[in-house]
Amino acid sequence: MNAESPLAAPLVAQPLTSTAFAPFGTVIEAPAEGGRLINSGNARRFDLLGDLQLDADGGRPMLALFRAQARSFPHEVTEMERHALGSQTFVPLGERRFVIVVARAGDAPVSHRDLAAFVTDGHQGVVLAPGTWHHALLAVDAGDFVVIERAAAAVDCDVCWLQEPLRVVTAASR
């Protein structure tokens, strides 16, 4: 960062909502109502997303477990990544909040104006649409996350660097 240039205002992670996150993917959360009873009425099933888009160019679904350490905030963001050929899903096991920093699919983001940040409520997960630029997992609460992504012989991960580092903050870290 240039000594003469002022620091960009921090990017404040907003509460994650389906509407706000729609340009980047899908929010995974239990609906308030609906679904259908299964298992002799002992459970309710909610079908959330029918196609995770994981089979492009010979890809196949991969279920992984990420054990994440809690990050401290403000957190400096210097790079973003994307998976152009498939979606990527993050679901916390237990109550685990995380921040997701994203930019729309397409050209690589270069500045803070291209980015948005969201913080989950600890019970929500996300499905990043193919090609959505995002920062690596930023766990607010340490723990395990189920990750569903595309696996194939060739790695599908593009990385870009921002022109200047960006500080991401949560409401609690302001």
Buried (B, 14 or more C-beta within 10 A) or exposed (E): EEEEEEEBEBBBBBEBEEEEBEEBBBBBBEEEEEEEEEEEEEEBEEEBEEEBBBBBEEBEBBEEEBEBEBBEBBBEBEEBBBBBBBBBBBBBEEEBBBBBBBBBBEEBBBEBEBBBBBBBEEBBBBBBBBBBBBBEBBBBBEBBBBBBBBBBEEEBEEEBEBEBBBBBBBEEBE
